[in-house]
Amino acid sequence: MSYQVSEKPSTIAVPLVPIQKDDLEQWLATAPERLRRWLTASGFEARPGQCLALPDEQGNIQSCLFGMQDEGWLYQLAAIYRDLPEGTYILVSDWTEEQVRQASLGWGLAAYRFDRYRKNGQPKRTLELKPGIAQQVQALCTAQCLVRDLVNTPTEHLGPEQLADAVLAEAGRFGAKCTIITGEELLRHNFPAIHAVGRASSNAPRLVEMTWGEADAPLLALVGKGVCFDTGGLDLKNSSGMALMKKDMGGAAHALALARLVMEHQLPIRLLLLIPAVENSVSGNAYRPGDVIATRKGLSVEIGNTDAEGRVVLSDALALACEHDPGLVIDFATLTGAARVALGADLPPLFSNRADIARAIQQAGDEVEDPLWTMPLYQPYVEQIKSPIADLNNSSKSPYGGCITAALFLQQFVARKTPWVHIDTFAWNQSGRPGRPEGGEALGLRAAFRFLQTRYA
C-alpha cells in the first residue's frame, strides 16, 4: 500500500520537509553545525526534485529535505518518490490541506506500477496520512490507477467480454445493477451501430449498462468509448498506427473510474453508465467503406472510413442515454488524432453544448491540476459530415478540424434539451515522468469528478 492512516504521527515515520531554493540560506543559518557540513558536502541546493536524507547523531535518517517544484502541487512528492529508501514517511510542512491532498495523490501515482506480467520487486515506500485526507486521496488514486490498469492491459486479456467483467466487478463492489446486451441481441434491442462495428470480431460486441442510486435523484449519464482494439477495420491501420490500439477503450476506463468515484463518495445522484464494448476487426462480415448503417436514433450513417468507428458506437449509447432524460451526459473517448495535433498529448479538448458547464469543468481541472481546454462546437462544420446518400457521414470531407467534426457528429445523437459534455482524451503517457509512468493514464477524470462534487454538493 502507498498510504498508511494514522491520527498522530508515528515514531517510525521519517519527516519529509519541503524547502524553497531561496529559503535554503535561512534554513542553514539555524541548523546544527553537523547538518550544515552535511549539506555542504552533499551539494544539496534545494533544486526542484532534489532530495537529501539528514542523519541524526547515531547515523540514522532523521528527516529528508527536498527542493520544491517551481509550480503546482500534484508532483511535489512524486518527484522524490523513487529516490527515497524503503520506509514510512510523513509530510511536515505549512501547506494547506488541499495542497497536502494534491501532493499525497502524486505520491500514490508515483508508486504505481503495472505488474500483471512481471514481479513488482520495488521498495515499499509508505506515506502516513491523517484519516480525512487519506480517504479522499486513496479514492482518487485507486480510480486513476483503475484507468491505468485497464488501458495498459493488452486486448488478449481485455476484450469486450473482459471489459464488461470490469464493470460487473465495480457494480458488485457498490451494489449497482448491471445488464449486458451481447452479439445479435444488440440488433433485437435496436443498437445497430454498435453491432455493425463489432460484428467482425470473434469476441462479440456488447452494450454494458450499469445503474446506481435513488430513483428520485437527478440523473447523470456517463458514456465511454469501449473499443478494445482498433485495427482500423477494412481501412486498415499500418503497424505503427496499431501499436497503441489496446488503449482505444480508454474512454470506457475513464467513465467507469468516474462512476466508481461517484458511488464511493455517495454523491446524491442517480447514475447511468453506458459502455459500448467492441473490437474493430477485419473478417468477411466486417462493415465496409461506403456502407450505410442504421443507428438507434433513426439517423442513417454512411461509412466514409471504417477507422472512424468510435463515434459510430457512441452514437447508439448517446441516443440511449438521452432517452432517459438525464440532467447531464458526459462522454469520454479516445476519439481523434486531430485532438492530439491541436492540443498535444496532455491536454484533452472539452466540448459542451452548455458554455457554463464547459467553463466550470475547465476551472475544476485547473483546481486539481488535471487540465482541459474548451473547444468550439462550430456549427458551420456540420456540412463537412453530411452525406449525399445518408443523414451523416462518419468521416469529414475536410482534413482540418478533425476533433471538432467528430464532436459535431456525436452532437447529432444528443437531445437538444440535454446538457452534454464530450472529452476527447488520449489516455496515455508517451514517456515516463515523476508520477506519470509511460503507459495508460487518466486525463480529465479528476477534473470531471471535482465538477460533479461541486454541482451535486
C-alpha positions in Angstrom: 0.0 0.0 0.0 1.2 3.5 -0.8 -0.5 5.0 2.3 -0.8 4.4 6.0 -3.5 6.0 8.1 -2.7 7.4 11.5 -4.4 10.0 13.8 -1.0 11.0 15.2 2.5 10.9 13.6 4.1 7.5 14.3 7.6 7.3 15.7 8.8 5.4 12.7 7.7 7.9 10.0 10.6 9.9 8.5 9.6 13.6 8.1 9.7 14.9 4.5 10.5 18.6 4.7 10.0 20.8 1.6 12.2 23.8 1.1 12.3 26.5 -1.5 15.7 27.2 -3.0 15.5 30.8 -1.9 15.0 29.7 1.7 18.0 27.4 2.0 20.3 30.0 3.4 17.9 30.9 6.2 17.5 27.1 7.0 21.2 26.7 7.1 21.6 29.6 9.5 19.5 27.9 12.1 20.7 24.3 11.5 23.2 22.5 13.7 26.8 22.7 12.6 26.9 18.9 11.6 23.9 19.3 9.3 25.4 22.4 7.7 28.6 20.4 7.0 26.5 17.5 5.7 24.6 19.8 3.3 27.7 21.5 2.1 29.4 18.1 1.5 26.4 16.7 -0.3 26.0 19.6 -2.7 22.3 20.0 -1.8 21.0 23.2 -3.3 17.2 22.6 -2.9 16.8 22.3 -6.7 13.3 21.1 -7.7 13.1 17.4 -7.1 16.4 17.2 -5.3 16.3 15.2 -2.1 18.7 14.7 0.8 18.4 12.4 3.8 19.6 14.1 7.0 21.3 11.9 9.6 20.8 12.1 13.4 23.8 11.8 15.7 23.6 8.0 15.5 23.7 8.0 11.8 20.0 7.1 11.3 17.8 9.1 8.9 16.4 11.9 10.9 14.4 13.6 8.1 14.6 14.3 4.4 14.9 17.7 2.8 13.6 18.1 -0.7 13.6 21.0 -3.1 10.1 22.2 -4.2 8.9 22.2 -7.7 8.5 25.7 -9.3 4.8 25.4 -9.8 1.9 23.0 -8.9 1.4 20.6 -6.0 0.5 17.3 -7.6 4.0 16.2 -8.4 5.9 17.7 -5.4 6.3 14.3 -3.7 6.2 12.3 -6.9 9.5 14.0 -7.9 11.3 12.5 -5.0 9.5 9.2 -4.6 12.0 7.0 -6.5 15.0 8.5 -4.7 13.7 7.5 -1.2 14.8 4.3 0.5 12.2 1.8 1.7 10.3 3.0 4.7 7.4 5.1 6.1 7.3 8.9 5.6 5.2 11.8 6.7 5.0 15.2 5.1 5.9 18.1 7.5 5.0 21.4 6.0 2.9 24.5 6.3 0.9 23.6 3.2 -2.8 23.9 3.1 -5.0 20.8 3.3 -5.7 21.0 -0.4 -2.0 21.2 -1.2 -1.2 18.3 1.0 -4.0 16.3 -0.6 -2.7 17.0 -4.1 0.9 16.2 -3.2 -0.2 13.0 -1.4 -2.1 11.9 -4.5 1.0 12.4 -6.6 2.9 10.1 -4.2 0.4 7.3 -4.9 0.6 7.9 -8.6 4.4 7.8 -8.4 4.1 4.4 -6.6 2.0 2.9 -9.4 3.5 0.1 -11.4 1.7 -2.2 -13.9 2.9 -5.6 -12.6 0.4 -8.0 -14.1 3.1 -9.6 -16.3 6.2 -9.2 -14.0 7.1 -9.3 -10.4 6.9 -6.0 -8.6 10.0 -6.0 -6.6 10.2 -2.3 -5.9 11.0 -0.8 -2.5 7.9 -0.3 -0.3 7.5 3.4 0.5 4.5 4.4 2.5 3.2 7.9 3.2 1.4 8.4 6.5 -1.8 10.5 6.3 -4.5 11.7 8.6 -7.8 9.7 8.2 -9.8 12.5 6.5 -7.2 13.2 3.8 -6.3 9.5 3.4 -9.8 8.5 2.4 -10.0 11.2 -0.3 -6.6 10.6 -1.6 -6.9 6.8 -1.7 -10.2 7.0 -3.6 -8.7 9.3 -6.2 -5.6 7.3 -6.5 -7.5 4.0 -6.8 -9.7 5.4 -9.6 -6.8 6.8 -11.6 -4.9 3.6 -11.3 -8.0 1.7 -12.4 -7.8 3.6 -15.6 -4.1 2.9 -15.9 -4.6 -0.8 -15.3 -7.4 -1.2 -17.8 -5.7 0.8 -20.5 -2.3 -1.0 -20.0 -3.9 -4.5 -20.3 -3.5 -6.0 -23.8 -6.6 -6.9 -25.7 -5.8 -10.6 -25.4 -6.8 -10.2 -21.7 -9.2 -7.2 -22.0 -11.5 -7.7 -24.9 -15.2 -6.7 -24.9 -16.1 -9.6 -22.6 -13.4 -8.7 -20.0 -14.2 -5.0 -20.2 -17.8 -5.9 -19.3 -16.5 -8.0 -16.4 -14.6 -5.0 -15.1 -17.9 -3.1 -15.0 -19.6 -6.0 -13.3 -16.8 -6.0 -10.6 -17.4 -2.3 -9.8 -21.2 -2.8 -9.8 -20.8 -5.7 -7.3 -18.5 -3.6 -5.1 -21.0 -0.8 -4.7 -24.3 -2.6 -5.1 -25.2 -1.3 -8.5 -27.3 -3.1 -11.1 -25.7 -4.2 -14.4 -27.1 -5.6 -17.6 -25.2 -6.7 -20.8 -26.6 -7.0 -24.3 -24.4 -9.1 -26.5 -24.0 -10.1 -30.1 -27.1 -10.5 -32.2 -29.2 -9.3 -29.2 -27.9 -5.8 -30.0 -30.0 -5.8 -33.2 -33.1 -7.0 -31.4 -32.7 -4.2 -28.8 -32.1 -1.6 -31.5 -28.3 -1.0 -31.2 -27.4 -1.5 -34.9 -24.4 0.8 -34.9 -22.6 -1.0 -32.0 -23.3 -4.3 -33.7 -22.1 -3.1 -37.1 -18.7 -2.0 -35.8 -18.1 -5.1 -33.6 -19.6 -7.9 -35.6 -16.4 -8.9 -37.3 -14.6 -9.9 -34.1 -14.8 -13.4 -32.5 -15.3 -11.5 -29.2 -18.9 -10.4 -29.7 -19.8 -6.7 -29.3 -21.9 -5.7 -26.3 -23.5 -2.8 -24.6 -22.9 -2.7 -20.9 -25.4 -0.7 -18.7 -24.9 0.0 -15.0 -27.3 1.9 -12.8 -27.0 3.1 -9.2 -28.6 5.5 -6.8 -32.1 6.6 -5.7 -34.8 6.7 -8.3 -35.9 10.2 -7.5 -32.3 11.7 -7.6 -31.0 13.8 -10.5 -29.8 11.5 -13.3 -26.2 11.6 -14.5 -25.4 9.6 -17.6 -21.7 8.6 -18.2 -20.8 7.1 -21.6 -17.4 5.6 -22.5 -16.0 4.5 -25.8 -15.0 0.9 -25.3 -13.2 -0.1 -28.5 -10.9 -2.7 -27.0 -8.7 -2.9 -30.1 -8.9 -0.9 -33.3 -7.3 -2.4 -36.4 -8.9 0.4 -38.4 -11.3 -2.2 -39.9 -11.1 -2.6 -43.7 -9.5 0.9 -43.8 -6.6 -0.9 -42.1 -4.1 1.0 -39.9 -0.4 0.4 -40.5 1.6 -1.3 -37.9 2.7 1.9 -36.1 -0.9 3.1 -36.1 -2.0 -0.1 -34.5 0.8 -0.2 -31.9 -1.2 1.5 -29.1 -4.7 0.5 -30.1 -5.2 -1.6 -26.9 -5.8 1.9 -25.4 -8.7 2.7 -27.6 -11.1 1.7 -24.7 -9.6 4.5 -22.6 -12.8 6.4 -22.7 -14.7 3.4 -21.1 -12.0 3.2 -18.5 -12.5 6.9 -17.6 -16.2 6.6 -17.5 -16.0 3.5 -15.2 -13.5 5.2 -12.9 -15.7 8.3 -12.7 -18.7 6.1 -11.9 -16.6 4.4 -9.1 -15.8 7.8 -7.6 -19.5 8.9 -7.7 -20.5 5.7 -6.0 -17.7 5.6 -3.4 -18.4 9.2 -2.4 -22.2 8.6 -2.4 -23.0 11.6 -4.5 -26.7 12.3 -4.3 -27.5 11.4 -7.9 -28.9 8.6 -9.9 -26.1 7.1 -12.1 -26.4 5.6 -15.6 -23.2 4.2 -17.1 -23.2 3.0 -20.7 -20.2 1.3 -22.3 -20.4 0.1 -25.9 -17.6 -2.6 -25.9 -16.3 -3.8 -29.3 -13.3 -4.8 -31.3 -13.0 -3.1 -34.7 -11.7 -6.2 -36.5 -11.3 -7.5 -40.1 -13.2 -10.5 -41.4 -15.6 -11.4 -44.1 -18.5 -9.8 -42.4 -16.7 -6.6 -41.4 -18.6 -3.4 -42.1 -17.3 -1.6 -45.2 -16.4 1.8 -46.5 -19.5 3.0 -48.4 -21.9 1.0 -46.3 -24.9 2.9 -44.9 -25.8 1.7 -41.4 -28.7 2.4 -39.1 -28.5 3.9 -35.6 -30.7 3.8 -32.6 -31.8 7.4 -33.1 -33.0 6.7 -36.6 -30.3 8.7 -38.4 -28.5 6.8 -41.2 -24.7 7.0 -41.4 -22.6 6.5 -44.5 -19.3 4.9 -43.6 -16.6 7.1 -45.1 -13.9 5.5 -43.1 -14.1 2.3 -41.0 -11.3 3.7 -38.8 -13.7 6.4 -37.5 -15.6 3.7 -35.6 -15.6 5.3 -32.1 -18.1 7.9 -33.0 -20.3 5.2 -34.6 -20.5 3.0 -31.5 -21.0 6.1 -29.3 -24.0 7.2 -31.4 -26.2 4.4 -30.1 -25.1 4.8 -26.5 -25.6 8.6 -26.5 -29.1 8.2 -28.0 -30.0 5.7 -25.3 -28.6 8.0 -22.6 -30.8 10.8 -23.8 -33.9 8.6 -23.8 -33.7 8.6 -20.0 -33.9 12.4 -19.9 -30.7 12.9 -17.8 -29.8 16.2 -16.2 -26.3 15.8 -17.7 -24.4 13.5 -20.1 -20.7 13.2 -20.0 -18.8 11.0 -22.5 -15.2 10.1 -22.6 -13.5 8.8 -25.8 -10.0 8.3 -27.3 -11.7 9.7 -30.4 -9.3 11.6 -32.7 -5.7 12.0 -33.5 -6.7 15.5 -34.5 -7.2 16.4 -30.8 -3.5 15.5 -30.2 -2.4 17.6 -33.1 -4.4 20.5 -31.8 -3.5 20.3 -28.1 -0.9 17.7 -27.6 -1.0 14.5 -25.6 -1.5 16.0 -22.1 -4.4 18.5 -22.7 -7.7 16.9 -23.7 -10.2 19.0 -25.6 -13.5 19.6 -23.9 -16.7 20.2 -25.8 -20.1 21.0 -24.4 -23.5 22.3 -25.6 -23.6 24.4 -22.4 -20.9 27.1 -22.1 -21.4 27.5 -18.4 -20.7 23.7 -17.8 -17.6 23.8 -20.0 -16.2 26.8 -18.1 -16.9 25.0 -14.8 -15.2 21.8 -15.8 -12.2 23.6 -17.1 -12.0 25.6 -13.9 -12.3 22.4 -11.9 -9.5 20.9 -13.9 -7.2 23.8 -13.1 -8.0 23.4 -9.4 -6.9 19.8 -9.3 -4.1 20.0 -11.9 -6.0 18.0 -14.4 -6.2 20.5 -17.3 -8.7 20.5 -20.1 -9.2 23.1 -22.9 -12.6 24.1 -24.2 -13.1 23.8 -27.9 -16.0 25.0 -30.0 -18.9 23.1 -31.4 -18.6 25.2 -34.6 -21.9 24.5 -36.3 -20.9 25.5 -39.9 -18.6 22.5 -39.9 -21.6 20.2 -39.7 -21.7 20.5 -43.5 -18.4 18.5 -43.6 -20.1 15.4 -42.1 -23.1 15.5 -44.4 -23.6 12.6 -46.9 -25.3 12.7 -50.3 -27.0 9.3 -49.6 -27.5 9.3 -45.9 -28.1 11.6 -43.0 -24.5 11.7 -41.9 -21.0 10.5 -42.9 -18.7 9.3 -40.1 -15.7 10.9 -41.9 -15.3 14.6 -42.6 -14.9 15.9 -46.1 -12.0 18.1 -44.8 -8.7 17.1 -43.2 -9.0 20.1 -40.9 -10.7 20.5 -37.5 -11.0 16.7 -37.1 -11.7 16.8 -33.3 -14.4 19.4 -33.9 -16.2 17.5 -36.7 -16.0 14.3 -34.6 -17.7 16.1 -31.7 -20.3 17.6 -34.0 -21.1 14.0 -35.2 -21.7 13.0 -31.6 -23.9 16.0 -31.0 -26.3 14.8 -33.7 -27.2 12.0 -31.3 -27.7 14.2 -28.2 -31.1 15.7 -27.5 -31.0 19.5 -27.7 -32.5 19.9 -24.3 -29.9 17.6 -22.7 -26.7 19.2 -21.2 -23.8 17.3 -22.7 -20.0 17.1 -22.3 -17.6 15.3 -24.6 -13.9 14.8 -23.5 -11.6 13.6 -26.2 -8.8 12.1 -24.0 -5.6 10.5 -25.0 -5.5 8.1 -22.0 -1.7 7.6 -22.4 1.6 9.0 -21.2 4.1 8.9 -24.1 7.1 8.9 -21.8 7.8 8.4 -18.1 7.9 11.4 -15.8 7.6 11.5 -12.0 4.1 10.4 -11.1 3.3 9.7 -14.7 4.8 6.5 -15.9 4.8 5.6 -19.6 1.5 3.9 -20.5 -2.1 4.3 -19.6 -3.2 7.5 -17.9 -6.4 9.2 -16.7 -6.7 12.6 -18.3 -9.8 14.6 -17.4 -11.0 12.2 -14.8 -10.3 14.3 -11.7 -11.5 17.4 -13.4 -14.8 15.8 -14.1 -15.2 14.5 -10.6 -14.3 17.8 -9.0 -17.0 19.4 -11.2 -19.6 16.8 -10.2 -18.8 17.2 -6.5 -19.4 20.9 -6.8 -22.5 20.5 -9.0 -24.2 17.9 -6.8 -22.9 19.1 -3.4 
